[in-house]
Amino acid sequence: MALSWHVRCMTQWPVPLPNLPADVHPALAATAIAASAAYDGARRGFTRGQLREEVADGADGTPTMRVDAIVEAAIAEAAAEAGANLLSEEAGFIDNGSAATLVVDPVDGSANAAMGVPLSCFAGALVIDDQPVEALTVWFDTGRAWSAHAGRPTPYRTTGRTALKGASMCMMRPKRGSEDAWMRVANQAERIRILATTCLEAVLVAEGAVDAFADPGSDTHRLMDLIAALVTVPAAGGALLDLRGRPLTFDVDLSRRWSGIAAATPALADELITTILG
Amino acid sequence: MALSWHVRCMTQWPVPLPNLPADVHPALAATAIAASAAYDGARRGFTRGQLREEVADGADGTPTMRVDAIVEAAIAEAAAEAGANLLSEEAGFIDNGSAATLVVDPVDGSANAAMGVPLSCFAGALVIDDQPVEALTVWFDTGRAWSAHAGRPTPYRTTGRTALKGASMCMMRPKRGSEDAWMRVANQAERIRILATTCLEAVLVAEGAVDAFADPGSDTHRLMDLIAALVTVPAAGGALLDLRGRPLTFDVDLSRRWSGIAAATPALADELITTILG
């Protein structure tokens, strides 16, 4: 028993409180803080096997891991207290009678979060009527936060790269049917990463740590996987597009899917789309 | 000027001091602390473009980025003060007249470290005569440390997985000539990550966050890329092997190369080798 206690202590690193800028909207801030605290509690209270266990089917049609359910419950409580509506992947749309809706991915990179790979985050946007006006992304394991307001420049900038050849890329993994598209991008890029957390990869594009992120055609992304990037990446000088040109608009229908492309410039986004579509 | 100062502050997150267990050998601890402090200073003092600039050719035959040179200089000073020899990728073998040699990768994941992708680490082993007796890996961006002593169990354990089908894998990126081997592994694994920092990926295997890490045949690894894992992964119940069966032995000849496989169990390591070799 002593050994197993020790194992848990060593492997369950603490999740810090988010390090938030002062001008984050209080409802977004409250949900992000609630999410970090809930994920910290989940890591302390459950084994990795328990965290990844599928406990329900989400409103988006995909199974809900225990870690997602725990964090989303905390977010729903914080959103209700703040008087905002919530659109979240497991619960769907929760109408708290407000013009403001928080569109939230409680745990982006759920598999990482459950397994103990320290790459997962909270990502959310504040939508007024149907317009996203502000976004917040928090990397759980470090508390680092990226905040952006629509139409205002951010303090961080993309790299400004315009060409794929020689680029540093984050990508989703290749899947059956997308191997060729994936390899066409990989063979031109100088560097390839697969972090398996779209929202964190998108803020790395925004702050200029990588040149671009791409889903090579798997139509994996739901609205909450992209909406924070939709505000943050353009505010930093980059582009956030769907591979197949579908408009990214607010919609409570969680069956919609996109293949997100986040790039340092519109030119790089276009070249990625052309390369992936072949 | 004010804006550029602000940009630098936002993107150059602080590097904390390593969070070291009490029983780490003082020479290993001193070099790890020196490395973290030097990387923190480098991030504050230089732009990302300056950090990735190639400033010399290392003793291992590969170009040395500025970030590597800065961190290694700090390590060399700490090793000399501690009275230990040093074998490092840029400087080669520095004989300080001791039976103890520190074999160190000053910055594992140099490209990440220079670009601002927060996945890079210090990794080192203490070698007495020609036997690695202790290893230390420190993830720079969080200060998390993984310590192991040869022949002693660690407080963390691998997942214990024995089969590739359904596994969570970290891999090096595919390169020209290794695409087929890479895709054979990817098509069987449930999850694939490319973090581009072998030493950090190896400790994630040791602590059971992923099932295995593999270089699919590119012969990229030098002794200092694998020696910490050579102590840490077996101490946690796993296996650390070369893809082509070459023994991993202490050698000051830095032209030697391996393709490292770190796996939760010897059985999984063997299946990975068979799958990659086709």
HADDOCK unambig.tbl for C-alpha pairs under 7 A between the chains (distance, minus, plus):
assign (segid A and resid 6 and name CA) (segid B and resid 155 and name CA) 6.47 0.50 0.50
assign (segid A and resid 7 and name CA) (segid B and resid 155 and name CA) 5.22 0.50 0.50
assign (segid A and resid 7 and name CA) (segid B and resid 156 and name CA) 5.48 0.50 0.50
assign (segid A and resid 10 and name CA) (segid B and resid 155 and name CA) 6.76 0.50 0.50
assign (segid A and resid 10 and name CA) (segid B and resid 156 and name CA) 6.76 0.50 0.50
assign (segid A and resid 11 and name CA) (segid B and resid 156 and name CA) 6.67 0.50 0.50
assign (segid A and resid 11 and name CA) (segid B and resid 207 and name CA) 6.69 0.50 0.50
assign (segid A and resid 115 and name CA) (segid B and resid 209 and name CA) 5.10 0.50 0.50
assign (segid A and resid 116 and name CA) (segid B and resid 209 and name CA) 4.73 0.50 0.50
assign (segid A and resid 117 and name CA) (segid B and resid 209 and name CA) 5.45 0.50 0.50
assign (segid A and resid 142 and name CA) (segid B and resid 142 and name CA) 6.78 0.50 0.50
assign (segid A and resid 155 and name CA) (segid B and resid 6 and name CA) 6.49 0.50 0.50
assign (segid A and resid 155 and name CA) (segid B and resid 7 and name CA) 5.23 0.50 0.50
assign (segid A and resid 155 and name CA) (segid B and resid 10 and name CA) 6.81 0.50 0.50
assign (segid A and resid 156 and name CA) (segid B and resid 7 and name CA) 5.50 0.50 0.50
assign (segid A and resid 156 and name CA) (segid B and resid 10 and name CA) 6.76 0.50 0.50
assign (segid A and resid 156 and name CA) (segid B and resid 11 and name CA) 6.73 0.50 0.50
assign (segid A and resid 173 and name CA) (segid B and resid 192 and name CA) 6.45 0.50 0.50
assign (segid A and resid 192 and name CA) (segid B and resid 173 and name CA) 6.48 0.50 0.50
assign (segid A and resid 193 and name CA) (segid B and resid 194 and name CA) 4.85 0.50 0.50
assign (segid A and resid 193 and name CA) (segid B and resid 195 and name CA) 5.74 0.50 0.50
assign (segid A and resid 193 and name CA) (segid B and resid 196 and name CA) 6.78 0.50 0.50
assign (segid A and resid 194 and name CA) (segid B and resid 193 and name CA) 4.86 0.50 0.50
assign (segid A and resid 194 and name CA) (segid B and resid 194 and name CA) 4.54 0.50 0.50
assign (segid A and resid 194 and name CA) (segid B and resid 195 and name CA) 6.44 0.50 0.50
assign (segid A and resid 195 and name CA) (segid B and resid 193 and name CA) 5.74 0.50 0.50
assign (segid A and resid 195 and name CA) (segid B and resid 194 and name CA) 6.44 0.50 0.50
assign (segid A and resid 195 and name CA) (segid B and resid 195 and name CA) 6.39 0.50 0.50
assign (segid A and resid 196 and name CA) (segid B and resid 193 and name CA) 6.79 0.50 0.50
assign (segid A and resid 207 and name CA) (segid B and resid 11 and name CA) 6.70 0.50 0.50
assign (segid A and resid 209 and name CA) (segid B and resid 115 and name CA) 5.10 0.50 0.50
assign (segid A and resid 209 and name CA) (segid B and resid 116 and name CA) 4.74 0.50 0.50
assign (segid A and resid 209 and name CA) (segid B and resid 117 and name CA) 5.44 0.50 0.50
